[in-house]
Amino acid sequence: YSTDVNVQTVAAGLLVLVAGYHLFDALQAVAINALRGYKRAVIPLVVNVIGLWLVGLAGGYVIGLTGALGIPALGLATPLGVRGFWIAAMTGMAVASAGILVYYLLVSAPHRARAWRHWWCADEGDFRCPQGAGRGLGGANGRRREAQACWPRAQRAS
């Protein structure tokens, strides 16, 4: 809340970047909560760390405070100051949103799930694997989970 014209001009320019950031944030928030329904939380965490911390924060530091990355092709001379931080934050959120959305599509697509289960199991014709025949991490518990993933729902052991 300022009557200073310079402050209002800078704030108006930043609001466009903030709106872009929130668009990507809303997209990834919906996808992450859908993935939580699938009980998938680790991959979205890793994708968010890469997007928000590495691309967003580190990129904001580089283009916002240092002159290490000149962007003359876009007509931008670094350091960009606060605009650089918001550009990097929006880019990081876009990277995270894209990664999470791709992961969501892989997890939720039924034809991809059937193809994955077909690859996972040793038998070519049906998806019933003998105990421990599936591929994976190994170990008794890992083999049991793998085998249960391959059995049809009606034949799964509890």
Buried (B, 14 or more C-beta within 10 A) or exposed (E): EEEEEEEEEBBEEBEEBBEBBEEBBEBBEBBBEBBEEEEBEEBBEEBBEBBBEEBBBEBBBBBBBEEEEEEEEEEBEBBBEBBBBBBBBBBBBBBBBBBBBEBBEEBBEEEEEEEBBBEBBEEEEEBBBEBBBBEEEEEEEEBBEBBBBBBEEEEEEE
